[in-house]
Amino acid sequence: MDMNTTLKVLRLAPGESLVLEHAAGIEIQCRRGSLWITQYGDARDIVLTAGRTFELALATSTVLSSRNGAEFLLQRMKCPGLSVHDRHGWGQRLLRALGPQSSGLVQRGLEGRGRIERIG
């Protein structure tokens, strides 16, 4: 059984950024180039190179950047009978409600430097 549903293929030009909103449960698969992933509420910065994948676990704003350009695939992870809210609990819902994406701080900070994709 295929557990993934393809959403879209996206590209970033060299130096471009993209903000994903409401992207918990999205898997990012880098096809070409490399991506730098920063997810609000996660202390890690993730770097994906071609052929690598990473699943976004938090329902907070996520910034994708690429120094030299990248092409990547977004897939929604399907878990029959288990919603994203059930998987991540009340703590993640609270973070989402109180996080900067609610007030637009991330979007205002990247204004003119990137684009915003609303997922879900």
C-alpha positions as CSV (number, residue, x, y, z in Angstrom):
1,M,0.0,0.0,0.0
2,D,1.4,3.4,-1.0
3,M,1.5,5.6,2.1
4,N,2.4,8.9,0.3
5,T,0.3,11.3,-1.7
6,T,2.2,13.6,-4.0
7,L,1.3,17.3,-3.6
8,K,3.7,19.1,-5.9
9,V,7.1,19.6,-7.3
10,L,8.7,22.9,-6.5
11,R,11.9,24.7,-7.4
12,L,14.0,27.4,-5.7
13,A,16.3,29.7,-7.6
14,P,19.8,30.3,-6.1
15,G,19.4,32.3,-2.9
16,E,15.6,32.0,-2.9
17,S,13.5,31.2,0.2
18,L,10.1,29.6,0.6
19,V,7.9,29.5,3.8
20,L,5.6,26.5,4.2
21,E,2.6,26.9,6.5
22,H,0.6,24.1,8.1
23,A,3.0,21.5,6.8
24,A,3.1,18.9,9.6
25,G,3.1,15.4,8.0
26,I,4.7,16.7,4.8
27,E,7.7,14.8,3.5
28,I,10.2,16.8,1.5
29,Q,12.3,14.9,-1.0
30,C,15.2,16.8,-2.6
31,R,15.6,15.9,-6.3
32,R,18.3,18.3,-7.4
33,G,20.6,20.7,-5.6
34,S,20.3,21.2,-1.8
35,L,17.8,22.6,0.7
36,W,18.3,24.2,4.0
37,I,15.2,23.5,6.2
38,T,14.5,25.5,9.4
39,Q,11.3,24.6,11.3
40,Y,10.0,26.9,14.1
41,G,10.1,25.0,17.4
42,D,12.9,22.6,16.2
43,A,16.4,23.6,17.3
44,R,17.9,21.7,14.3
45,D,18.7,23.0,10.9
46,I,18.3,20.3,8.3
47,V,20.3,20.2,5.0
48,L,19.0,17.9,2.3
49,T,20.9,17.0,-0.8
50,A,19.6,15.2,-3.9
51,G,18.0,11.9,-3.0
52,R,17.5,12.6,0.7
53,T,14.1,13.1,2.4
54,F,12.8,14.7,5.7
55,E,9.4,14.6,7.2
56,L,8.1,17.8,8.9
57,A,6.7,16.9,12.3
58,L,5.6,20.3,13.6
59,A,2.6,22.4,12.5
60,T,4.6,25.6,12.6
61,S,6.1,27.7,9.9
62,T,9.0,26.1,8.0
63,V,11.6,28.0,5.9
64,L,13.2,26.3,2.9
65,S,16.3,28.0,1.4
66,S,18.7,27.1,-1.3
67,R,22.1,28.7,-1.9
68,N,22.6,27.2,-5.4
69,G,19.0,26.3,-6.3
70,A,17.0,23.1,-5.7
71,E,14.1,21.0,-7.0
72,F,12.1,19.1,-4.5
73,L,8.9,17.1,-4.1
74,L,6.3,17.6,-1.4
75,Q,4.3,14.6,-0.3
76,R,1.7,14.3,2.4
77,M,2.3,11.3,4.6
78,K,-0.9,9.2,4.9
79,C,-1.5,7.2,8.2
80,P,-4.9,5.5,8.0
81,G,-7.0,6.3,11.1
82,L,-4.4,8.7,12.6
83,S,-4.7,12.4,12.0
84,V,-1.7,14.8,12.3
85,H,-3.3,16.3,15.4
86,D,-3.5,12.9,17.0
87,R,0.1,12.0,16.2
88,H,1.5,15.3,17.6
89,G,-0.8,15.9,20.6
90,W,-2.0,19.0,22.4
91,G,1.6,20.4,22.8
92,Q,2.1,20.8,19.1
93,R,-1.4,22.4,18.6
94,L,-0.4,24.9,21.4
95,L,2.9,25.7,19.6
96,R,1.0,26.2,16.4
97,A,-1.5,28.6,18.1
98,L,1.2,30.6,19.9
99,G,3.9,30.4,17.2
100,P,5.1,33.3,15.0
101,Q,3.1,32.0,12.0
102,S,-0.1,33.1,13.8
103,S,1.0,36.7,14.0
104,G,2.8,36.8,10.6
105,L,6.3,37.4,12.1
106,V,8.0,34.9,9.8
107,Q,6.2,36.1,6.8
108,R,7.0,39.8,7.5
109,G,10.7,38.9,8.2
110,L,10.9,37.2,4.7
111,E,8.9,39.8,2.9
112,G,10.4,40.5,-0.5
113,R,13.0,37.6,-0.1
114,G,10.8,34.6,-0.7
115,R,7.4,33.2,-1.3
116,I,4.8,31.5,1.0
117,E,3.1,28.2,0.3
118,R,0.0,27.3,2.4
119,I,-0.3,23.5,2.7
120,G,-3.5,21.9,3.9
